[in-house]
């Protein structure tokens, strides 16, 4: 949900600064087709792994490789505003997920948002425990709001959100043709 927040924040800030979607549409990034392919893969792997009954270890490995590719592409575009923050956010999430075979989620943060909630874990998420590595990078920050929006986020999620917002804001303010 924070990614959507980043998009909305960037659009609002871009329009407030007198920006235009025309400029954003002209923004070019190195490796755009590969980036789109990796984004689709990143979103599809968990569902496909579940549907095809793929064991967790190889499915998670494929997912982590797609994320590493996104980090590489974000760093390739490091001269574009926001891309270093995007790379940092993805990297922090990949790091904690890799060390824990999934993103640890604070049950305390979940209960803070909704005392009756019973989290459903999946390929990419599991409970935060006393044995969690890099717990500070896990999903530990409760994000309040309406029920459709609230959730538990990580530091990496916030870096990604602000990176996307900065990318959109700056892209709307000028004709930025990178690539």
C-alpha positions in Angstrom: 0.0 0.0 0.0 2.9 2.4 0.6 3.9 2.1 -3.0 0.5 3.5 -3.9 1.0 6.2 -1.3 4.3 7.1 -2.9 2.6 7.4 -6.3 -0.1 9.6 -5.0 2.3 11.7 -3.0 4.5 12.2 -6.0 1.5 13.2 -8.2 0.1 15.6 -5.6 3.5 17.2 -5.1 4.2 17.3 -8.8 0.9 19.0 -9.6 1.4 21.4 -6.7 4.8 22.4 -8.2 3.1 23.2 -11.5 4.2 19.9 -13.1 2.6 17.9 -15.9 2.0 14.3 -16.6 3.3 15.0 -20.1 6.8 15.5 -18.7 6.5 12.4 -16.6 5.4 10.5 -19.7 8.6 11.7 -21.5 10.8 10.4 -18.7 13.0 7.5 -19.9 14.9 5.0 -17.8 17.7 2.7 -18.8 16.3 -0.9 -19.1 12.6 0.0 -19.0 11.4 -3.2 -20.8 13.4 -5.4 -18.4 12.2 -3.3 -15.4 8.6 -3.9 -16.4 9.2 -7.6 -16.9 10.9 -7.9 -13.5 8.0 -6.0 -11.9 5.5 -8.4 -13.4 7.6 -11.4 -12.3 8.0 -10.0 -8.8 4.2 -9.7 -8.5 3.5 -13.1 -10.2 6.0 -15.4 -8.5 4.2 -15.7 -5.1 0.8 -16.5 -6.7 2.3 -18.9 -9.3 4.4 -20.7 -6.7 1.3 -21.2 -4.6 -0.9 -22.2 -7.6 1.8 -24.6 -8.9 2.7 -25.9 -5.5 6.4 -24.9 -5.9 8.4 -25.5 -2.8 9.2 -22.3 -0.8 13.0 -22.3 -1.2 13.2 -22.2 -5.0 10.2 -19.9 -5.3 11.8 -17.5 -2.9 15.1 -17.7 -4.7 13.4 -16.7 -8.0 11.7 -13.9 -6.3 14.9 -12.6 -4.7 16.7 -12.7 -8.1 13.9 -10.6 -9.6 14.3 -8.1 -6.8 18.1 -8.0 -7.2 17.5 -7.2 -10.9 15.3 -4.3 -9.9 18.0 -3.0 -7.5 20.5 -3.2 -10.4 18.2 -1.3 -12.7 17.4 1.3 -10.1 21.2 1.9 -9.6 21.8 2.0 -13.3 19.3 4.9 -13.3 20.9 6.5 -10.2 21.1 9.9 -11.9 17.3 10.0 -12.0 15.8 11.6 -8.8 14.4 9.0 -6.5 16.1 5.9 -8.0 18.8 5.6 -5.3 16.1 5.6 -2.6 14.2 3.0 -4.6 17.3 0.8 -4.8 17.9 1.3 -1.0 14.4 0.4 -0.1 14.3 -2.7 -2.3 17.8 -3.7 -1.0 16.8 -3.4 2.7 13.7 -5.5 2.1 15.7 -8.1 0.1 18.3 -8.3 2.9 15.8 -9.0 5.7 13.8 -11.4 3.5 16.9 -13.3 2.4 18.2 -13.7 6.0 14.8 -14.8 7.3 13.4 -16.7 4.3 10.6 -14.2 4.2 9.7 -10.8 5.6 9.2 -11.0 9.3 6.0 -9.2 10.4 5.6 -7.9 14.0 2.5 -9.5 15.5 2.5 -6.7 18.1 2.2 -4.1 15.3 -0.6 -6.1 13.7 -2.5 -6.3 17.0 -2.0 -2.6 17.5 -3.8 -1.9 14.3 -6.5 -4.5 14.9 -6.6 -6.5 18.1 -8.8 -9.2 16.4 -6.5 -9.6 13.4 -5.1 -13.1 12.7 -2.4 -12.6 10.1 -2.2 -15.0 7.1 1.4 -15.6 6.2 2.6 -16.6 2.7 5.7 -17.2 0.6 7.1 -13.7 1.4 5.8 -13.2 5.0 6.2 -14.9 8.3 6.0 -14.0 12.0 8.7 -11.9 13.7 10.3 -13.9 16.5 13.2 -13.5 19.0 15.3 -15.4 16.4 14.6 -13.0 13.6 17.8 -11.6 11.9 17.8 -7.9 11.2 14.5 -7.3 13.1 14.8 -3.6 12.8 14.5 -3.9 9.0 11.4 -6.1 9.2 7.7 -5.1 9.0 7.5 -3.5 12.4 5.9 -0.1 11.8 2.1 0.0 12.1 0.5 2.2 9.4 -2.9 3.3 10.6 -5.8 4.4 8.4 -9.0 3.0 7.0 -9.2 -0.8 7.0 -8.4 -1.1 3.3 -5.1 0.9 3.8 -3.7 0.0 7.2 -0.8 -2.5 7.4 2.6 -3.1 8.8 5.6 -1.7 6.9 9.4 -1.7 7.0 12.0 0.9 6.7 12.7 -0.4 3.2 9.0 0.2 2.3 9.3 3.8 3.4 12.5 4.3 1.4 10.8 2.8 -1.7 7.7 5.0 -1.1 9.7 8.2 -0.9 11.9 7.2 -3.8 8.8 6.7 -6.1 7.3 10.0 -4.8 10.5 11.8 -5.6 10.8 10.2 -9.1 7.2 11.2 -10.0 7.5 14.7 -8.5 10.7 15.5 -10.3 9.6 13.8 -13.5 6.5 15.9 -13.6 8.5 19.1 -13.1 10.7 19.0 -16.2 11.2 17.1 -19.4 13.6 14.5 -18.1 14.9 12.2 -20.9 17.3 9.8 -19.3 18.6 6.9 -21.4 
